[in-house]
Amino acid sequence: MKKIKLLTSLFIAALFILPACKTTEANYRSAYDKAVAGRDNSTALDSTIYGAHRRNIGSRIALSAAGDTVEVRRQRVAMTKDGGATEEPRNRYYVVVGQFKQSFNAKSMRRRIVDAGFNGTFVVQNGEPYYYVVLSAHKTEAEAVEAAVSIPKNFPMPLRSPLPYILYNP
């Protein structure tokens, strides 16, 4: 008898409590608005390690001899394991043709570029990590700018803005 009373009281309580837990359009809207506000709040990102890396990226515009402009970004990067570089290049100016959050995607793009005949392509990464596909490395900024503006029209992949750009590794 006690079990029946307990089950009956639990059933009656559930009838009153469960409708209160029902989701509504207002609940979804409130959660969505909070998520958007958090995403758009740049101070939240600045306080993370990712924000610190992004603050260290300096950017400026370089001019080629023909009058073309190329963005030059200053950021410390390192060679990616199995990224195609046989040794750490001594050249500090990299012509970047791809950037990815996943190393698999960067290595896949590198493989397609090498298969198309552009040997010497390798992958570097920053501390975030963010992976960059480098078409070539150069000793001077002028050489790198000329290489970036002279990427052939038959390049195996379409390059969307801001690509290509120069990555200066101090």
N, C-alpha and C positions, 0 to 999 in steps of 0.2 A: 504494500500500500504506500509506503514511504517513497519507493522508487517511482510510482505513478505520479504522486504529488510533485516530486522533484522534476520529473520529465515534463509534466504539465506546466509547471511554473517557468521552466526554461523555454518551453515552446512559446508561451505567452510573452515572455521577455524578448525573445527573438523577433516576434511579430512587431514589437514596438521599436526595437533597436535597428533592425536591418533596413527599413525604409530610410532611416536617417543617414545611412552610409551610402546611399545611392549617389552616383556621380551625376552632375548636371553640367549643362553648357557653361554656367557661370564658374564652376570649379575648374573646368578645363581652360577657360579663358584666363582665369587668375594665374594658374600655373604657367600658361604660355607667356603671359605678360612678364612674369618674374624671370623666366628663362631668357627672354629677349633682352630684358634690362641687364641681366648678368652678362650676357654675351656682348652687348654693346658697351659695357663699362670697361674702359681701357685700364683703369687703375687696378682692377683685379688681375689683369694679365701682367702689368708692370711689377707686381709684387712677387711674381713667380720666377723661377729660374729661366723660363722661356722668355719672359719679358726682359731679363738681364741680357740674354743673348741678342735679342732684337734691338736693344738700345745700343749695343756695340757695333751695329752695322752702320757704317758711314756710307753716304752715297753722294756722288757728284756726276757731272756730265763731262765726257772727253770728246774732243773734236778730231776727226781724221783729216788727212791732207786734202781729201776730196770735198770736205765740208760736211760729211755725215757725222752724226752724233751717236755716241754709245754711252750707256750708263756704266759707271765704275763703282763697285761696291767694295768696301773694305771690311773683311771679316776673317777671323782665324779659322782655318779648316785643317783637317787631317785626312790622310789616305784611308779609304774604306777597304776593309779586308775583302779580298777577292773582287776588287773593283777595277782590275785591269792595269794598275800601275805596277811596273816591275820594281821600281825603287822610288823613293821620295824625290820628286823633281826639284831641281835647284831654282827653277824659274818661279817667279812669284805672281805673275799675271795669267789668270786662267780665263779662257773663252768658254762661258757656260751656255749650253744649249738645252738643258733640262734641269728641272728641280722637282724633287719629290719628298714626301713624308715616309715612303716605304722604300727600303733598300732594294727589294725585289724589282720594283718598277724602274728604278734608276739603272740597275744592272741589265735589265731587259732592254731598255732603250740603248744603252751602251753596246750591247751585243748586236742590235740591229744596225747601229751606225758602223760598227767595225765590219759587219757582213757587207755593207754597202761600199766598203773600200776606204773608210776613214780610220786608218790605224793610228794608234797613239791616243785614242780616246780612253779616259779613265773616270772613276767616280771618287769624289771627296765628300766629306761630311763635316758639319759643324757640331757643336756640343748639344744641340737641341734634341735629337739629331734631325737634321734636314740634309738630304742627299742631293748633290749637284753633279750633273753629267758634264764633264769638261772635254771639249773638242780638241783643244791644244793649250800648251803652256808656253809662255814667252818671258824673256828677260826684261823687256822694257814695256812700258804702257803703250808707246806708239806702235810697236810690233803687234801687240794684242788688239789694239783698236783696228788696225788695218786688217788683221785676220778676221775680226768679228764682222766688219762691214763687207768683207769679200767672201762670205760663206756662199757657196755656189747655189744657183737656182735649183739644181737637181739634188739638193740635200734630201735625204730619205724621209724626213719628217717635217711637217709644217711647224714653224716656230711662231708662237703667239707672244704678244707683248707681255712682259718686258724682255723676252729673249730675242736675240742673244745679248748678253752683257758681260762685262769684265769683272772678275772676282779677284781682288788684290788680297793676297795672303801675306800679311806682314811678318 
